[in-house]
Amino acid sequence: MIKKVVILALVACLSLVTLVPGLVQAQSEPEVLDSSAEVDFPFAFTFSLSVQSDVNITDIRLHYQVDQLSYAQVTSEAYVEFVPGTLVETSWTWDMIKTGGLPPGSWVDYWWTVTDENGNRTETTPVRLQFADNRYPWRSLTEGKVTIYWYQGEESFAQELMTAAEEALERLAEDTGAYLEEPIRVYIYASTWDLQGSMIYPQEWTGGAAFTRQGIIAIGIAPDDLSWGKRAMTHELTHLVMHQMTFNPYNDLPVWLDEGLAMYAEGLLGPGYTTYLKQAVAEGSLISVRSLSSPFSAYTGQSILSYAQSYSLVDFMISNYGRDSMLELLSTFRQGSSYDGALEEVYGFDMDGLDSQWQDYVSQQYQPTVAGEVILQH
């Protein structure tokens, strides 16, 4: 009798295990066997995953973030297509021809989440990967917060560019009070052709670019073209400094101020730009400051004039109102002020008022003679 009772108790316990889901042996989470990523610069990132589970895997997602200046970190999520099963090998390609590219040296963090049909879920640890342009044997030189990468030319070539960068930072601090807040990286390509080969759909005239959110500069400078290279370095470096100084979640600098400060940092306005500015003064065809707040024209003549006017505007503001006012203007923009609002707070006039004062200033600089020629007033 005792033996029968024991047997019945065992049967009851086994039935209970079968009927109560919580007592069923727990199934393990999906197991990642392999995860990798491959760079095809500048066109794509390909992420690959191999994963297994006790039951069919039904959902795989890739999550990734680009390391850049941001007030709200953006996480992108890709739904990966695959045939459900207990063993899955799949991949997903970030096609930058469709989405737009990243500058050389960008850092990307990525991770996977995998879910099976019973709801078991695995999330991998984030991995940091560099979108490196491995087509070239890069060398590097670091001083302070600036690192220069180059692959053609001796170290003296990179050192001269570094010296130009340091001098540009000193001038910026003296003229505007602006300074470099975060480290930056500069990639020196050996030619404009090589530089444009690092971009998705570059403009044919592109010789350099500042990727302000990533803190990266890319310029095409041949070792025998240092004179132009130093000016280009100064120009693009100024863009990064200004964007670090004024970064806010509301708006960017007006284009005339951003480009004008970069042109001003290079030194005196080049003769080609001066010619266009003189002609516009003589013909009464200057572009308004309000119009120059938006991206410049794609037409060559109008573009050159826009850069020349931007330089002249900054020259006027610093010459007449001083360094401290320019620094205060940049600080006001950092608070998210509108273009008109920032000018009114610091200088007491809006963009139209600036336009009126500046046009008087530039017209006195380049006075037409009776014969229609222009005399530069010093």
C-alpha positions in Angstrom: 0.0 0.0 0.0 2.8 2.4 0.9 4.5 1.5 -2.4 1.3 2.4 -4.4 1.1 5.8 -2.5 4.7 6.7 -3.4 4.1 5.8 -7.1 0.9 7.9 -7.2 2.7 10.8 -5.6 5.4 10.6 -8.2 2.9 10.5 -11.0 1.1 13.6 -9.5 4.4 15.5 -9.3 5.3 14.7 -12.9 1.8 15.8 -14.1 2.3 19.0 -12.2 5.6 19.7 -13.9 3.9 19.1 -17.3 0.9 21.3 -16.6 2.6 24.3 -14.9 4.6 26.3 -17.4 6.7 27.9 -14.7 8.1 24.5 -13.8 9.1 23.6 -17.3 12.9 23.6 -17.8 13.9 27.2 -18.8 15.1 27.6 -22.4 18.3 29.5 -23.0 18.5 32.8 -24.8 19.7 32.9 -28.4 23.5 32.4 -28.5 25.6 34.6 -30.8 28.3 32.5 -32.4 30.0 35.3 -34.4 29.6 39.0 -35.1 31.7 41.1 -37.4 31.8 44.2 -39.6 33.6 45.0 -42.8 34.4 48.5 -44.2 34.2 49.3 -47.9 35.3 52.9 -47.7 33.6 55.2 -48.6 30.6 53.3 -49.8 29.4 50.9 -47.1 29.6 49.1 -43.8 28.6 45.4 -43.9 27.6 43.9 -40.5 27.4 40.0 -40.3 25.9 37.8 -37.6 25.8 34.1 -36.8 23.4 33.0 -34.0 21.6 29.9 -32.7 18.7 29.1 -30.4 16.7 26.1 -29.1 13.7 27.3 -31.1 13.2 29.4 -34.2 14.8 32.8 -34.2 12.2 35.3 -35.4 13.6 38.8 -35.1 17.1 40.3 -35.6 17.9 44.0 -35.4 21.1 45.9 -35.8 21.5 49.1 -33.8 24.2 51.7 -34.5 25.3 55.2 -33.4 27.7 57.7 -35.1 30.0 59.4 -32.6 29.4 63.1 -33.2 28.3 66.3 -31.4 24.7 66.0 -30.4 22.3 67.1 -27.7 20.3 63.9 -28.2 22.1 60.7 -29.1 20.4 59.2 -32.2 20.3 55.4 -32.4 19.5 54.0 -35.9 17.8 50.6 -36.1 17.9 48.2 -39.0 15.5 45.2 -39.4 17.5 42.4 -40.8 15.8 40.0 -43.3 16.4 36.3 -42.8 14.6 32.9 -42.9 13.5 31.9 -39.3 15.4 28.9 -37.9 17.4 27.7 -35.0 20.6 28.6 -36.7 20.8 31.8 -38.6 23.6 33.4 -40.6 22.8 36.9 -41.9 24.1 40.3 -42.7 23.0 43.9 -43.3 24.7 46.6 -45.4 24.7 50.2 -44.6 24.7 51.6 -48.1 26.0 55.1 -48.0 25.2 55.8 -51.6 21.6 55.8 -50.5 22.0 57.5 -47.1 25.0 59.8 -47.6 28.5 59.2 -46.5 30.6 59.6 -43.4 34.0 61.4 -43.2 37.2 59.3 -43.0 38.0 58.2 -39.5 34.4 58.4 -38.2 33.6 56.1 -35.2 30.5 54.0 -35.2 29.1 51.9 -32.2 26.9 48.9 -33.1 25.2 46.1 -31.4 22.6 43.4 -32.2 19.3 42.3 -30.5 18.1 38.7 -31.3 14.7 37.3 -30.3 13.3 33.8 -30.7 9.7 32.6 -31.0 9.3 32.2 -27.3 10.3 35.7 -26.6 13.8 34.9 -25.4 16.1 37.9 -26.2 19.8 38.5 -26.5 21.5 41.9 -26.8 25.2 42.0 -27.6 27.7 44.3 -26.1 28.3 47.5 -28.2 31.4 47.3 -30.4 33.2 50.5 -31.7 34.4 50.4 -35.3 36.2 53.1 -37.3 35.1 54.0 -40.8 38.8 54.1 -41.9 40.0 54.9 -45.4 42.4 52.0 -45.6 43.3 52.6 -49.2 46.3 54.7 -48.1 49.2 54.1 -45.6 48.4 56.9 -43.2 51.0 58.4 -40.9 50.1 60.7 -38.0 51.4 63.8 -36.1 49.8 65.1 -32.9 50.3 68.4 -31.2 47.9 69.6 -28.5 44.3 69.0 -29.7 45.2 68.6 -33.4 46.2 65.3 -35.1 47.2 65.4 -38.7 47.1 62.2 -40.9 48.9 62.1 -44.2 50.4 59.5 -46.5 52.5 61.4 -49.1 55.4 63.7 -48.3 58.0 63.8 -45.6 57.3 64.6 -41.9 58.4 68.2 -42.6 55.4 68.5 -44.8 53.0 67.6 -42.0 54.9 69.7 -39.6 54.5 72.8 -41.7 50.7 72.2 -41.9 50.7 71.7 -38.1 52.5 75.0 -37.6 49.9 76.7 -39.9 47.2 75.2 -37.7 48.7 76.4 -34.5 49.2 79.9 -35.9 45.6 79.9 -37.1 44.4 79.0 -33.7 46.5 81.8 -32.1 45.0 84.4 -34.6 41.5 83.2 -33.9 42.0 83.6 -30.2 43.5 87.1 -30.7 40.8 88.3 -33.2 37.7 86.7 -31.9 38.4 85.1 -28.6 37.4 81.7 -30.0 39.4 78.6 -29.2 39.4 74.8 -29.9 37.4 73.0 -27.2 37.7 69.4 -28.3 40.4 67.4 -30.2 40.1 67.3 -33.9 41.6 65.1 -36.7 42.8 66.3 -40.1 43.1 63.9 -43.1 45.5 65.3 -45.8 44.9 63.6 -49.1 47.7 64.0 -51.7 45.4 65.5 -54.3 41.9 66.9 -54.9 41.2 63.7 -56.9 42.1 61.5 -53.9 40.0 63.7 -51.6 37.0 63.5 -53.8 37.4 59.7 -54.0 36.7 59.7 -50.3 33.3 61.3 -50.7 29.9 60.3 -51.9 28.8 62.6 -54.7 31.4 65.3 -54.2 31.2 68.7 -56.0 33.8 68.9 -58.7 35.3 72.0 -57.1 35.6 70.5 -53.6 39.2 70.9 -52.3 38.5 70.6 -48.6 35.7 69.9 -46.1 35.1 70.4 -42.4 32.8 67.8 -40.8 31.9 69.9 -37.8 29.9 67.3 -35.9 32.5 64.6 -36.1 35.5 67.0 -35.5 37.1 65.9 -38.7 38.7 67.9 -41.6 39.6 66.4 -45.0 41.7 68.4 -47.5 43.5 67.6 -50.7 47.0 69.0 -50.5 50.0 68.0 -52.6 53.4 68.3 -50.9 54.4 70.9 -53.5 51.3 73.0 -52.9 51.9 74.1 -49.3 51.0 77.7 -49.8 47.4 76.9 -50.8 47.4 74.0 -48.3 48.1 76.3 -45.4 45.3 78.6 -46.3 42.9 75.6 -46.7 44.0 74.2 -43.4 43.3 77.6 -41.7 39.9 77.9 -43.4 38.6 74.5 -42.5 40.1 74.6 -39.0 38.2 77.9 -38.3 34.9 76.2 -39.2 35.5 73.5 -36.6 36.5 76.0 -33.9 33.4 78.2 -34.6 31.0 75.2 -34.6 32.4 74.0 -31.3 32.1 77.4 -29.8 28.5 78.0 -30.9 27.0 74.4 -31.0 23.4 74.4 -29.8 20.3 72.4 -30.5 18.4 75.3 -32.3 20.4 76.6 -35.2 23.7 77.0 -37.0 25.7 80.2 -37.6 24.5 82.3 -40.5 26.6 81.3 -43.5 28.1 84.7 -44.0 29.5 84.7 -40.5 30.7 81.1 -40.6 32.4 81.6 -44.0 33.5 85.1 -43.3 35.4 84.1 -40.1 37.1 81.3 -42.0 38.1 83.7 -44.8 39.2 86.3 -42.3 41.4 83.8 -40.5 43.3 83.1 -43.8 44.6 86.6 -43.9 44.1 89.3 -46.5 41.4 88.8 -49.1 42.9 87.3 -52.3 42.9 89.3 -55.5 40.4 87.1 -57.3 37.8 87.8 -54.5 38.7 91.5 -54.4 38.0 91.8 -58.1 34.5 90.5 -57.7 33.8 92.7 -54.7 35.0 95.8 -56.5 32.8 95.0 -59.5 29.7 94.5 -57.4 30.3 97.8 -55.6 30.7 99.6 -58.9 27.6 97.9 -60.4 25.5 98.2 -57.3 25.0 94.4 -57.3 26.0 93.5 -53.7 24.1 90.6 -52.1 22.1 91.5 -49.0 23.3 90.2 -45.6 20.0 88.5 -45.1 20.4 86.5 -48.4 24.0 85.6 -47.4 22.6 83.9 -44.3 21.5 81.0 -46.4 23.7 78.6 -48.4 25.6 80.3 -51.2 24.8 80.1 -54.9 26.1 77.3 -56.9 27.0 79.7 -59.7 30.7 80.4 -59.7 30.6 84.2 -59.9 27.9 84.6 -57.2 29.7 82.1 -55.0 33.0 84.0 -55.2 31.2 87.3 -54.5 29.4 85.7 -51.5 32.7 84.6 -50.0 34.3 88.0 -50.6 31.3 89.8 -49.0 31.4 87.5 -46.0 35.1 88.3 -45.5 34.3 92.0 -45.8 31.4 91.8 -43.3 33.6 90.2 -40.6 36.4 92.6 -41.3 33.9 95.5 -40.9 32.6 94.1 -37.6 36.0 93.4 -36.0 37.5 96.7 -37.2 34.6 98.8 -36.0 33.3 97.0 -32.9 36.3 94.9 -31.8 37.2 91.4 -30.7 35.2 91.4 -27.5 31.9 92.1 -29.4 32.6 89.3 -31.8 33.2 86.8 -29.0 30.0 88.0 -27.3 28.2 87.4 -30.6 29.4 83.9 -30.8 28.5 83.3 -27.2 25.0 84.6 -27.9 24.6 82.3 -30.8 25.5 79.4 -28.6 22.5 80.2 -26.4 20.3 79.5 -29.5 19.5 83.1 -30.4 18.1 83.9 -33.8 20.3 85.7 -36.4 18.5 89.1 -35.9 18.2 88.6 -32.1 21.9 87.9 -31.6 22.9 90.9 -33.6 20.4 93.2 -31.8 21.6 92.0 -28.4 25.3 92.6 -29.1 25.4 95.4 -31.6 22.0 97.0 -31.4 21.0 96.4 -35.0 19.5 93.4 -37.0 20.7 92.0 -40.3 19.2 94.8 -42.3 20.9 97.4 -40.1 24.2 95.5 -40.5 23.7 95.5 -44.2 23.1 99.2 -44.3 26.2 100.1 -42.3 28.4 97.6 -44.1 27.4 98.8 -47.6 28.4 102.3 -46.6 31.7 100.9 -45.3 32.5 98.8 -48.4 31.4 101.5 -50.8 33.9 103.9 -49.2 36.6 101.2 -49.5 36.0 100.7 -53.2 35.1 104.1 -54.7 34.3 104.2 -58.4 36.0 106.8 -60.5 34.4 108.8 -63.3 35.9 106.3 -65.8 34.1 103.5 -64.0 37.3 102.0 -62.4 37.5 101.4 -58.7 40.1 102.8 -56.3 40.8 100.9 -53.1 40.7 103.2 -50.0 43.2 102.2 -47.3 
